[in-house]
Amino acid sequence: MSIKVYKPTTPARRKTSVIIRDNLDKVKPQKKLLLAKKKRAGRNSSGKITVRHQGGGEKRKIRIVDFFGDKFDIPAKVQFIEYDPNRNAQIALLVYADGEKRYVLAPVELKAGDRVISSKKNFQLKVGNRFPLSLIPPGTLVHNVELEPGKGGKLARSAGNNVVLMVVEGKYAQLKMPSGEVRLVPKECLASIGQVSNPEFRSIRWGKAGRMRHRNIRPTVRGKAMNPVDHPHGGGEGSNPIGLKKGPKNIYGKKAFGIKTRRAHKVSDKLIIKRRKRRK
């Protein structure tokens, strides 16, 4: 895949780019692997907005993606590499030897016609294969990693993401996250080999508000542009700072930007060897 940058023929085209998906198969998704997706526009069951800046968007159907990979020692053939409107990575349609079909996250370099397998004993270093961390050699890039055995992949599922397996010692394997955090995970947890597809996604320049509306994202108004009754940053004549506050706050008056949201004394704190790098 590649990035296409438009010429600034109109104000909307200026600084706009798109991904050329020339490696995807133009096929209809499997009906048995689809679910209807209702539009909620950030509202809960009572109709109240609980998540702001959501609404509109293109009509979509959910693809049922297999994050478990628990069909062991049965080889599967990659039939198609498809587009998924609900995630920024691509998905691969696997056809197993017994005839069953499943969608999985497609890693980089996986293409139609390749064969993959999940196993707990027979290791093969090949992109797309899924094994316990205890069988994978150190230094390998993995994705869709489980945090607890049998609970399904939770780590490194977004476009271009990967986790580096550093070492396996005792009951745990050391993983280095994209954030720089190093943590312990039980060595029985499953992981897929390779990096998640579509790493160019982060390079897209959306260019205009209309494209964001297609993605179900509504406009975000700055707090400084509001009135004092609407936001802690509001009010003042002309362009003003946020006043005598110690730091920025959200619309509900709580601290924002850089505040730690992780619960103190969390049980899994003992599994974190090195904290994530702080953004500058």
BAPA-514214 format. One record per residue (C-alpha): residue in three letters; x negated, y, z. Coordinates in Angstrom, 2 decimals. Example, Ala and Ser with C-alpha at 12.3 -4.5 7.8 and 13.67 -1.06 7.14 Angstrom:
2
['ALA',[-12.30,-4.50,7.80]];
['SER',[-13.67,-1.06,7.14]];
END
This chain:
280
['MET',[0.00,0.00,0.00]];
['SER',[-0.98,3.60,-0.47]];
['ILE',[0.13,7.12,0.46]];
['LYS',[1.62,9.36,-2.22]];
['VAL',[1.37,13.11,-1.58]];
['TYR',[3.86,15.28,-3.47]];
['LYS',[2.91,18.47,-5.24]];
['PRO',[4.46,21.58,-3.64]];
['THR',[7.03,22.11,-6.41]];
['THR',[9.59,23.22,-3.78]];
['PRO',[9.33,24.30,-0.13]];
['ALA',[10.72,20.90,0.92]];
['ARG',[8.10,19.02,-1.11]];
['ARG',[5.21,20.95,0.38]];
['LYS',[3.10,18.79,2.75]];
['THR',[5.39,15.79,2.14]];
['SER',[4.08,12.27,1.66]];
['VAL',[5.57,8.79,1.33]];
['ILE',[4.29,5.22,1.44]];
['ILE',[4.22,3.35,-1.87]];
['ARG',[5.48,-0.14,-0.96]];
['ASP',[4.11,-1.94,-4.00]];
['ASN',[3.31,-5.10,-2.01]];
['LEU',[6.89,-5.76,-0.89]];
['ASP',[9.32,-8.18,-2.51]];
['LYS',[12.51,-6.49,-3.71]];
['VAL',[15.00,-9.07,-2.45]];
['LYS',[18.17,-8.96,-0.40]];
['PRO',[17.75,-9.91,3.27]];
['GLN',[18.98,-13.28,4.51]];
['LYS',[22.64,-13.01,5.56]];
['LYS',[22.22,-15.53,8.37]];
['LEU',[19.43,-13.40,9.86]];
['LEU',[21.41,-10.13,9.91]];
['LEU',[23.45,-8.43,12.61]];
['ALA',[25.67,-5.36,12.39]];
['LYS',[24.25,-2.22,13.99]];
['LYS',[26.76,0.26,15.36]];
['LYS',[25.94,3.95,15.53]];
['ARG',[26.01,5.22,19.11]];
['ALA',[24.30,8.59,18.65]];
['GLY',[22.61,8.32,22.05]];
['ARG',[25.88,7.79,23.91]];
['ASN',[26.66,5.22,26.61]];
['SER',[29.85,3.17,27.03]];
['SER',[31.63,6.23,28.47]];
['GLY',[30.84,8.35,25.43]];
['LYS',[28.41,10.62,27.28]];
['ILE',[25.05,11.51,25.71]];
['THR',[22.32,9.79,27.71]];
['VAL',[19.57,10.06,25.05]];
['ARG',[19.25,13.43,23.37]];
['HIS',[18.34,14.20,19.75]];
['GLN',[19.98,11.12,18.22]];
['GLY',[22.71,10.95,15.60]];
['GLY',[23.42,10.48,11.92]];
['GLY',[20.94,8.30,10.05]];
['GLU',[21.29,5.81,7.25]];
['LYS',[23.49,2.76,7.63]];
['ARG',[21.38,-0.23,8.70]];
['LYS',[21.65,-3.88,9.58]];
['ILE',[19.48,-5.50,12.23]];
['ARG',[17.06,-8.18,11.07]];
['ILE',[16.73,-10.97,13.65]];
['VAL',[12.96,-11.20,14.14]];
['ASP',[11.40,-14.18,15.91]];
['PHE',[9.00,-12.84,18.56]];
['PHE',[8.64,-16.26,20.24]];
['GLY',[7.00,-18.38,17.53]];
['ASP',[7.95,-21.49,19.46]];
['LYS',[8.36,-23.83,16.49]];
['PHE',[5.15,-25.76,17.12]];
['ASP',[3.14,-27.94,14.73]];
['ILE',[5.61,-27.43,11.87]];
['PRO',[3.95,-25.63,8.92]];
['ALA',[5.78,-22.72,7.33]];
['LYS',[5.42,-21.03,3.96]];
['VAL',[5.70,-17.25,3.55]];
['GLN',[8.48,-16.78,1.00]];
['PHE',[8.77,-12.97,0.99]];
['ILE',[7.24,-9.86,2.57]];
['GLU',[10.19,-7.52,3.16]];
['TYR',[11.02,-4.01,4.31]];
['ASP',[12.74,-3.61,7.68]];
['PRO',[14.55,-0.28,8.20]];
['ASN',[14.60,-0.77,11.98]];
['ARG',[10.83,-0.85,12.52]];
['ASN',[7.70,0.73,11.03]];
['ALA',[6.05,-2.65,10.30]];
['GLN',[6.97,-5.08,7.56]];
['ILE',[8.47,-8.51,8.17]];
['ALA',[7.77,-11.87,6.55]];
['LEU',[10.37,-14.52,5.77]];
['LEU',[9.04,-17.95,6.78]];
['VAL',[10.48,-21.19,5.41]];
['TYR',[9.56,-24.13,7.65]];
['ALA',[9.03,-27.68,6.45]];
['ASP',[12.37,-28.71,7.95]];
['GLY',[14.20,-26.01,5.97]];
['GLU',[14.75,-23.44,8.73]];
['LYS',[14.12,-19.77,7.90]];
['ARG',[12.89,-17.10,10.31]];
['TYR',[11.70,-13.51,10.13]];
['VAL',[8.38,-12.67,11.83]];
['LEU',[6.18,-9.58,11.98]];
['ALA',[3.93,-9.52,8.93]];
['PRO',[0.22,-8.94,9.65]];
['VAL',[-2.21,-7.22,7.31]];
['GLU',[-3.41,-9.41,4.40]];
['LEU',[-0.51,-11.88,4.74]];
['LYS',[1.20,-12.38,1.36]];
['ALA',[3.89,-14.52,-0.22]];
['GLY',[2.81,-18.10,-0.74]];
['ASP',[0.54,-18.27,2.32]];
['ARG',[1.06,-20.98,4.92]];
['VAL',[1.11,-20.34,8.67]];
['ILE',[1.59,-22.49,11.75]];
['SER',[2.18,-22.24,15.50]];
['SER',[0.47,-24.75,17.73]];
['LYS',[-0.72,-25.32,21.29]];
['LYS',[-3.56,-27.69,20.41]];
['ASN',[-4.76,-27.53,16.78]];
['PHE',[-6.50,-24.19,16.25]];
['GLN',[-7.04,-22.66,12.78]];
['LEU',[-8.46,-19.14,12.51]];
['LYS',[-6.12,-17.73,9.88]];
['VAL',[-4.05,-14.55,9.72]];
['GLY',[-0.46,-15.16,10.80]];
['ASN',[-1.11,-18.31,12.85]];
['ARG',[0.07,-18.34,16.48]];
['PHE',[-1.77,-20.00,19.36]];
['PRO',[-2.30,-19.69,23.13]];
['LEU',[-4.97,-17.16,24.10]];
['SER',[-7.07,-20.00,25.57]];
['LEU',[-7.68,-21.40,22.04]];
['ILE',[-8.48,-18.11,20.30]];
['PRO',[-12.18,-17.10,20.19]];
['PRO',[-13.22,-13.82,21.91]];
['GLY',[-13.37,-10.74,19.70]];
['THR',[-10.35,-11.77,17.60]];
['LEU',[-7.67,-9.21,16.74]];
['VAL',[-4.23,-10.42,17.81]];
['HIS',[-0.70,-9.01,17.88]];
['ASN',[2.76,-9.89,19.23]];
['VAL',[1.18,-11.03,22.50]];
['GLU',[3.21,-12.44,25.38]];
['LEU',[2.92,-11.06,28.90]];
['GLU',[4.43,-14.19,30.43]];
['PRO',[4.38,-17.66,28.86]];
['GLY',[7.59,-18.42,26.97]];
['LYS',[9.04,-14.89,27.29]];
['GLY',[8.24,-13.80,23.71]];
['GLY',[5.77,-11.27,22.35]];
['LYS',[5.76,-7.85,24.05]];
['LEU',[2.39,-6.27,23.16]];
['ALA',[1.13,-4.86,19.83]];
['ARG',[4.30,-5.06,17.72]];
['SER',[4.19,-1.63,16.06]];
['ALA',[2.73,-0.83,12.62]];
['GLY',[-1.08,-1.03,12.54]];
['ASN',[-1.37,-2.12,16.17]];
['ASN',[-3.62,-4.87,17.47]];
['VAL',[-5.07,-6.13,20.73]];
['VAL',[-8.66,-7.35,21.10]];
['LEU',[-9.17,-10.58,23.01]];
['MET',[-12.32,-9.91,25.04]];
['VAL',[-12.88,-13.04,27.13]];
['VAL',[-11.03,-15.95,28.76]];
['GLU',[-11.99,-16.64,32.39]];
['GLY',[-10.19,-18.89,34.84]];
['LYS',[-6.43,-18.54,34.58]];
['TYR',[-6.45,-15.26,32.64]];
['ALA',[-7.55,-13.71,29.37]];
['GLN',[-8.83,-10.13,29.17]];
['LEU',[-7.13,-7.99,26.53]];
['LYS',[-8.14,-4.54,25.35]];
['MET',[-5.10,-2.45,24.39]];
['PRO',[-4.96,0.22,21.67]];
['SER',[-4.87,2.81,24.49]];
['GLY',[-8.19,1.56,25.88]];
['GLU',[-6.57,-0.17,28.84]];
['VAL',[-8.02,-3.58,29.75]];
['ARG',[-5.66,-5.98,31.46]];
['LEU',[-5.32,-9.65,32.39]];
['VAL',[-2.74,-11.94,30.79]];
['PRO',[-2.22,-15.65,31.55]];
['LYS',[-4.23,-17.68,29.06]];
['GLU',[-1.17,-19.83,28.23]];
['CYS',[0.51,-16.81,26.58]];
['LEU',[0.94,-17.01,22.81]];
['ALA',[-0.52,-14.49,20.38]];
['SER',[-0.50,-14.15,16.59]];
['ILE',[-3.78,-13.63,14.77]];
['GLY',[-4.34,-10.41,12.84]];
['GLN',[-3.31,-6.76,12.84]];
['VAL',[0.30,-5.67,12.34]];
['SER',[1.04,-4.57,8.79]];
['ASN',[1.59,-1.04,7.46]];
['PRO',[-1.21,0.83,9.30]];
['GLU',[-0.67,3.78,6.92]];
['PHE',[2.61,4.62,8.68]];
['ARG',[0.94,7.05,11.10]];
['SER',[-0.39,9.06,8.13]];
['ILE',[3.06,9.94,6.76]];
['ARG',[3.90,13.65,6.68]];
['TRP',[7.67,13.82,6.82]];
['GLY',[7.72,17.29,5.35]];
['LYS',[11.31,18.36,5.96]];
['ALA',[14.07,18.05,8.52]];
['GLY',[16.30,16.11,6.14]];
['ARG',[14.02,13.08,6.21]];
['MET',[14.16,13.07,10.01]];
['ARG',[17.97,13.12,9.88]];
['HIS',[17.86,10.01,7.70]];
['ARG',[15.88,8.38,10.53]];
['ASN',[18.64,9.14,13.08]];
['ILE',[16.62,11.98,14.65]];
['ARG',[18.45,15.27,15.30]];
['PRO',[16.74,18.64,15.85]];
['THR',[14.86,19.40,19.08]];
['VAL',[15.23,22.98,20.34]];
['ARG',[12.39,24.49,22.37]];
['GLY',[13.20,25.33,25.95]];
['LYS',[11.64,28.81,25.54]];
['ALA',[14.20,29.54,22.83]];
['MET',[17.13,28.89,25.22]];
['ASN',[18.84,30.97,27.87]];
['PRO',[17.94,30.61,31.57]];
['VAL',[21.20,28.76,32.20]];
['ASP',[20.28,26.10,29.65]];
['HIS',[16.62,25.38,30.40]];
['PRO',[13.99,26.20,33.09]];
['HIS',[11.81,27.77,30.39]];
['GLY',[14.59,29.96,29.00]];
['GLY',[15.11,33.70,29.13]];
['GLY',[12.96,36.77,28.64]];
['GLU',[12.62,39.35,25.91]];
['GLY',[10.68,38.36,22.83]];
['SER',[8.00,35.71,23.09]];
['ASN',[7.31,34.79,26.72]];
['PRO',[5.46,32.07,28.66]];
['ILE',[7.32,29.75,31.06]];
['GLY',[6.91,32.16,33.96]];
['LEU',[5.46,31.44,37.39]];
['LYS',[6.07,27.71,37.22]];
['LYS',[3.17,25.39,38.07]];
['GLY',[3.68,23.41,34.89]];
['PRO',[6.15,22.65,32.10]];
['LYS',[9.51,21.12,32.98]];
['ASN',[12.17,19.28,31.05]];
['ILE',[15.77,20.38,30.66]];
['TYR',[16.65,18.75,33.99]];
['GLY',[13.99,20.65,35.93]];
['LYS',[11.61,17.71,36.38]];
['LYS',[7.91,17.87,35.52]];
['ALA',[7.06,17.07,31.91]];
['PHE',[4.00,16.42,29.69]];
['GLY',[1.30,14.29,31.28]];
['ILE',[3.16,13.23,34.41]];
['LYS',[2.66,9.59,35.38]];
['THR',[5.88,7.62,34.97]];
['ARG',[4.55,4.21,36.03]];
['ARG',[6.03,3.04,39.32]];
['ALA',[3.59,3.19,42.23]];
['HIS',[2.38,-0.12,43.68]];
['LYS',[3.77,-2.11,40.77]];
['VAL',[3.17,-5.87,41.09]];
['SER',[1.25,-6.06,37.82]];
['ASP',[-1.23,-3.34,38.91]];
['LYS',[-3.60,-6.07,40.07]];
['LEU',[-3.78,-7.36,36.48]];
['ILE',[-5.06,-4.03,35.11]];
['ILE',[-8.87,-3.95,35.13]];
['LYS',[-9.35,-0.59,33.41]];
['ARG',[-6.81,2.19,33.02]];
['ARG',[-5.94,3.71,29.68]];
['LYS',[-7.90,6.63,28.32]];
['ARG',[-6.50,10.02,29.17]];
['ARG',[-5.49,12.11,26.17]];
['LYS',[-7.19,15.47,25.86]];
END
